[in-house]
Amino acid sequence: MDHNPLTNPTRNAPASGFKQWVRLYLQNSRYRENIRRATEHALEQRRLAVDEIPDWERLRQEGHRRKQQIIDHLPEHLNQFIENARARGIVVYQAPDARTANQFVEQIARQHGVRRIVKSKSMVTEEIGLNAHLQQNGLEVVETDLGEYIVQLAGETPVHLVGPALHKSRQEIGQLFAEKLGVTYTEDPSELTRLARNILREKFLTADMGITGANFGIVDSGRVVVVENEGNARLCMTLPRIRVVIMGMERLIPSEADLPLFLTLLCRSATGQRLTSYVSITGGPASSPSPEGPEKVYYVVVDNGRSRLLQDPHLKKALYCIRCAACYNICPIYQTIGGHAYGWVYQGPIGAVITPELSGDQRADDLPFASTLCGACSDICPVKIPLHHLLLYQRQRIVQRTSGPHSEKLGFALFEKLARHSMLWNRMIRLLGKVQRVFPGELPVPGWTHSRIFPRVEWPTFTQWWQKHKRKTP
């Protein structure tokens, strides 16, 4: 298998080598063009969909309020959700971390003699590394969402929350199918979809277990909601005899009466649709007289670092996220480097906020600094998460924890001394101005001028101008 990260980004450790990955992906013009084109299209579709709703800002505020209600009292709501789910005959397991979640799913498979598993797109399963764990233990795992199926064939990670394979052109997908599936090369999207559908149909019909994620868990009913466009998740839920739902513990909404609000916010923000093709609200196993539906249903509710976010009064706001990826699409950093450079499953602004906590990996500390702090992510978030403020907050925490580079501390200490003494400051400015007149070209400053221009001292300085004009002011 090709492990060149430019052509085949493999499943990395969390945020490993972010600065090195950025340099690599900046060199890949085709990859970057695919990302740019896809995100621009997504933003335009979202704009058209949102413009249809005159009170969009009110809906955003209401979504924020209802998620805040859930997250501020998450343990109580989670207990109620689990109690209601168990009343429906669902076995619920709370997994404190990725290892125990994976082991529980494997245990379910062993208990029921499962050999083949079909999955719909689930970012939590990517987060915990479920596929690799099950495959290493002799189980066949098949992704059935077309985008996930493509990246699984390629041995890659998803590049985006909503469009896992949006970094690939149809020509690249055609070449991949020809190589991996032994079919005649085609780049026609309809034909590529048909080829995948024919292969996956047999997998659905012979699978013993279906695994899905959950867009929402409904507290007052114990049911889950899955939103999709292809129908593969619905087949994963209904055809295999065993169904497993894997969800982050924060993915709750109060009641089914809240669903229209959150579907409006999610669908228009994620895909620019008024509503996705399939919205499934499901509960427990099939009743005994009915031959349809799974025999057993399991919920695996995953913590895996979310409690760390919950304990922080600022970072817990990141748990409001409904995984629409609008912040990915609007972010100039994501538009430039794509998702794989982030090194883990959650990317873009929301990934930069939560990855250091969910991964528990100090190599993720670079991610909050991968932002222009333009605030576009906060403006576009359908539940009004103040993402740019959270990015600043994470930067502050990381600098306090690591103390920052010695050169940076020395520089700020010098700046503080100069800024506190106007005479020293004015002398420094005059000296800098004289140096810039002697060297009219750009003044090289380590760590600064490789990516930006060092400002020139303008004459007269503000202090000189003020001394001249202050007596003229009334």
BABA-789804 format. One record per residue (C-alpha): residue in three letters; x, y, z. Coordinates in steps of 0.25 Angstrom, whole numbers, padded with zeros to 4 digits, always signed. Layout:
<sites>
alaXYZ...
</sites>
This chain:
<sites>
met+0000+0000+0000asp+0005+0014-0003his+0007+0022+0010asn+0011+0035+0003pro+0002+0045+0011leu+0000+0053-0001thr-0007+0042-0009asn-0011+0032+0002pro-0013+0039+0016thr-0013+0027+0026arg-0020+0026+0039asn-0010+0035+0048ala-0008+0036+0063pro-0016+0048+0068ala-0011+0061+0061ser+0003+0055+0059gly+0013+0064+0053phe+0003+0075+0049lys+0013+0085+0044gln+0020+0074+0035trp+0006+0070+0030val+0003+0084+0026arg+0016+0086+0018leu+0013+0073+0011tyr-0002+0076+0007leu+0002+0091+0003gln+0010+0084-0008asn-0002+0076-0013ser-0009+0086-0023arg-0019+0075-0028tyr-0023+0072-0014arg-0024+0086-0010glu-0032+0089-0023asn-0042+0078-0020ile-0044+0083-0006arg-0046+0097-0010arg-0056+0094-0021ala-0064+0085-0011thr-0065+0095+0000glu-0069+0106-0009his-0080+0098-0014ala-0085+0094+0000leu-0085+0109+0004glu-0093+0113-0008gln-0103+0102-0005arg-0104+0106+0009arg-0106+0121+0006leu-0117+0118-0003ala-0124+0109+0007val-0122+0118+0019asp-0127+0130+0011glu-0141+0123+0010ile-0143+0125+0025pro-0145+0139+0029asp-0143+0136+0044trp-0131+0128+0043glu-0124+0135+0054arg-0135+0133+0063leu-0134+0118+0060arg-0119+0118+0063gln-0122+0125+0076glu-0132+0114+0080gly-0123+0103+0076his-0112+0109+0085arg-0122+0110+0096arg-0127+0096+0096lys-0113+0090+0094gln-0109+0098+0106gln-0120+0092+0114ile-0116+0078+0111ile-0101+0080+0113asp-0102+0088+0126his-0110+0076+0132leu-0104+0065+0123pro-0102+0054+0134glu-0117+0055+0138his-0122+0056+0123leu-0113+0044+0120asn-0118+0035+0131gln-0132+0038+0126phe-0129+0035+0112ile-0123+0022+0116glu-0134+0018+0125asn-0144+0021+0114ala-0136+0013+0104arg-0135+0001+0113ala-0150+0001+0115arg-0151-0001+0100gly-0142-0014+0101ile-0129-0008+0097val-0116-0012+0104val-0108+0001+0107tyr-0094+0001+0111gln-0086+0014+0115ala-0072+0013+0110pro-0062+0022+0118asp-0052+0021+0107ala-0049+0016+0093arg-0043+0003+0097thr-0055-0002+0106ala-0064+0003+0095asn-0057-0006+0084gln-0056-0018+0094phe-0071-0017+0096val-0075-0017+0082glu-0065-0029+0079gln-0072-0036+0091ile-0086-0034+0085ala-0081-0039+0072arg-0075-0052+0078gln-0087-0054+0087his-0096-0054+0074gly-0086-0062+0065val-0085-0050+0056arg-0075-0051+0044arg-0079-0039+0035ile-0082-0025+0039val-0088-0014+0031lys-0086+0001+0035ser-0092+0014+0032lys-0084+0027+0034ser-0080+0029+0048met-0070+0039+0052val-0070+0033+0067thr-0065+0020+0061glu-0054+0027+0054glu-0050+0034+0067ile-0049+0021+0075gly-0043+0013+0063leu-0054+0002+0063asn-0052-0003+0049ala-0037-0006+0052his-0040-0013+0065leu-0051-0022+0059gln-0043-0025+0047gln-0031-0029+0055asn-0040-0039+0063gly-0044-0046+0050leu-0057-0039+0047glu-0061-0033+0033val-0065-0019+0034val-0071-0012+0021glu-0074+0003+0021thr-0086+0005+0013asp-0087+0020+0011leu-0081+0023-0003gly-0071+0033+0002glu-0067+0024+0014tyr-0066+0012+0005ile-0057+0020-0004val-0047+0024+0007gln-0048+0010+0012leu-0044+0004-0001ala-0032+0014-0002gly-0028+0012+0013glu-0030+0026+0016thr-0037+0034+0027pro-0049+0043+0024val-0045+0057+0020his-0058+0064+0024leu-0070+0061+0034val-0080+0061+0023gly-0072+0058+0011pro-0062+0047+0015ala-0056+0046+0000leu-0058+0061-0005his-0043+0062-0007lys-0044+0052-0018ser-0047+0055-0032arg-0056+0045-0040gln-0044+0041-0048glu-0037+0037-0036ile-0049+0029-0031gly-0050+0023-0045gln-0035+0018-0044leu-0037+0013-0029phe-0049+0005-0033ala-0042-0001-0045glu-0030-0005-0036lys-0038-0010-0024leu-0050-0016-0030gly-0045-0021-0043val-0055-0013-0052thr-0053-0006-0065tyr-0049+0009-0062thr-0060+0019-0063glu-0061+0033-0057asp-0076+0034-0059pro-0082+0037-0045ser-0095+0029-0048glu-0087+0017-0053leu-0077+0018-0041thr-0089+0018-0031arg-0096+0006-0038leu-0083-0002-0037ala-0082+0001-0022arg-0097-0002-0020asn-0096-0015-0027ile-0084-0019-0018leu-0091-0014-0005arg-0104-0020-0008glu-0098-0034-0005lys-0091-0029+0007phe-0105-0024+0013leu-0112-0037+0010thr-0101-0046+0017ala-0097-0037+0029asp-0100-0042+0043met-0098-0028+0050gly-0101-0014+0046ile-0094-0002+0052thr-0099+0012+0051gly-0096+0025+0058ala-0107+0035+0063asn-0109+0049+0059phe-0118+0051+0071gly-0122+0043+0084ile-0136+0047+0089val-0136+0048+0104asp-0151+0046+0106ser-0153+0034+0097gly-0139+0027+0097arg-0140+0026+0082val-0129+0031+0073val-0129+0039+0060val-0121+0036+0047val-0120+0046+0036glu-0115+0042+0022asn-0116+0043+0007glu-0113+0029+0002gly-0122+0020+0010asn-0110+0011+0014ala-0111+0014+0029arg-0126+0010+0028leu-0122-0003+0022cys-0111-0005+0033met-0122-0003+0044thr-0132-0013+0038leu-0126-0024+0030pro-0116-0030+0040arg-0121-0038+0052ile-0112-0030+0062arg-0112-0015+0062val-0102-0006+0069val-0103+0009+0071ile-0090+0016+0075met-0092+0031+0079gly-0084+0041+0087met-0091+0044+0100glu-0094+0059+0097arg-0103+0056+0084leu-0116+0058+0092ile-0128+0067+0089pro-0139+0068+0099ser-0151+0062+0092glu-0156+0059+0078ala-0163+0072+0078asp-0149+0078+0077leu-0146+0070+0064pro-0152+0080+0054leu-0143+0091+0059phe-0130+0082+0059leu-0133+0076+0046thr-0135+0090+0040leu-0122+0095+0046leu-0114+0082+0042cys-0119+0079+0028arg-0117+0093+0023ser-0104+0095+0029ala-0098+0082+0025thr-0103+0079+0011gly-0111+0091+0007gln-0124+0083+0007arg-0137+0086+0013leu-0137+0072+0018thr-0128+0060+0015ser-0134+0048+0007tyr-0135+0039+0019val-0138+0043+0034ser-0140+0030+0042ile-0145+0030+0057thr-0143+0016+0062gly-0144+0010+0076gly-0143-0005+0081pro-0143-0018+0074ala-0154-0024+0066ser-0166-0029+0074ser-0168-0044+0074pro-0179-0045+0064ser-0172-0036+0054pro-0161-0043+0045glu-0155-0029+0041gly-0144-0022+0049pro-0133-0026+0057glu-0134-0037+0068lys-0125-0029+0078val-0121-0014+0079tyr-0110-0009+0086tyr-0106+0006+0089val-0091+0009+0092val-0091+0023+0099val-0076+0028+0098asp-0069+0038+0107asn-0055+0037+0102gly-0051+0050+0108arg-0064+0058+0107ser-0065+0058+0122arg-0052+0067+0121leu-0059+0077+0112leu-0072+0076+0121gln-0064+0080+0133asp-0059+0093+0127pro-0069+0104+0127his-0063+0110+0114leu-0060+0097+0106lys-0073+0090+0109lys-0079+0099+0099ala-0072+0091+0088leu-0082+0079+0092tyr-0093+0087+0086cys-0088+0083+0072ile-0097+0076+0063arg-0086+0071+0053cys-0091+0079+0041ala-0077+0083+0037ala-0081+0097+0033cys-0069+0102+0041tyr-0060+0093+0032asn-0065+0099+0019ile-0064+0114+0023cys-0050+0113+0030pro-0039+0118+0021ile-0029+0109+0028tyr-0037+0096+0025gln-0040+0102+0011thr-0025+0103+0009ile-0020+0090+0015gly-0032+0081+0015gly-0035+0071+0026his-0024+0061+0026ala-0013+0071+0031tyr-0021+0071+0045gly-0016+0057+0047trp-0029+0052+0053val-0044+0050+0051tyr-0049+0064+0055gln-0043+0075+0047gly-0046+0090+0044pro-0049+0100+0056ile-0057+0090+0064gly-0047+0079+0063ala-0036+0089+0067val-0044+0092+0079ile-0048+0078+0084thr-0036+0069+0079pro-0026+0073+0090glu-0037+0069+0100leu-0043+0056+0093ser-0029+0051+0089gly-0022+0054+0101asp-0010+0056+0093gln+0000+0068+0094arg+0003+0066+0080ala-0010+0073+0077asp-0006+0086+0084asp-0003+0092+0070leu-0017+0091+0065pro-0023+0103+0073phe-0012+0112+0066ala-0017+0107+0052ser-0027+0119+0051thr-0028+0133+0046leu-0037+0136+0057cys-0046+0143+0047gly-0059+0138+0054ala-0065+0132+0041cys-0067+0119+0048ser-0075+0125+0060asp-0083+0133+0050ile-0087+0121+0042cys-0089+0111+0053pro-0104+0107+0054val-0104+0106+0069lys-0096+0118+0071ile-0083+0112+0077pro-0073+0123+0080leu-0062+0116+0073his-0052+0127+0071his-0053+0130+0086leu-0051+0115+0089leu-0039+0115+0080leu-0033+0127+0088tyr-0036+0120+0101gln-0029+0107+0097arg-0017+0115+0092gln-0017+0122+0106arg-0018+0108+0113ile-0007+0102+0105val+0003+0113+0106gln+0000+0113+0121arg+0002+0098+0122thr+0015+0098+0113ser+0020+0112+0117gly+0023+0114+0102pro+0036+0116+0095his+0047+0122+0102ser+0049+0132+0091glu+0035+0136+0091lys+0035+0139+0106leu+0047+0147+0105gly+0041+0155+0094phe+0029+0158+0102ala+0036+0162+0114leu+0044+0172+0106phe+0032+0177+0100glu+0025+0179+0113lys+0038+0186+0118leu+0038+0196+0107ala+0023+0198+0106arg+0023+0202+0121his+0033+0213+0119ser+0029+0223+0108met+0044+0229+0108leu+0049+0215+0105trp+0038+0212+0095asn+0040+0225+0087arg+0055+0222+0086met+0053+0208+0081ile+0044+0213+0070arg+0054+0224+0066leu+0065+0214+0066leu+0057+0204+0058gly+0053+0215+0048lys+0067+0219+0046val+0071+0204+0043gln+0060+0203+0033arg+0065+0215+0026val+0079+0210+0025phe+0073+0196+0020pro+0062+0200+0011gly+0058+0185+0008glu+0050+0177+0017leu+0056+0175+0030pro+0058+0160+0033val+0051+0156+0047pro+0053+0141+0051gly+0039+0134+0052trp+0032+0146+0046thr+0036+0150+0032his+0036+0136+0026ser+0021+0138+0025arg+0018+0153+0027ile+0024+0166+0025phe+0030+0174+0037pro+0023+0187+0038arg+0032+0200+0035val+0032+0212+0044glu+0025+0223+0038trp+0030+0237+0039pro+0025+0245+0047thr+0022+0235+0058phe+0009+0237+0065thr+0016+0242+0077gln+0023+0253+0068trp+0010+0257+0061trp+0003+0258+0075gln+0014+0267+0081lys+0012+0276+0069his-0003+0276+0068lys-0008+0275+0083arg-0008+0290+0085lys-0017+0292+0074thr-0028+0283+0079pro-0039+0291+0086
</sites>
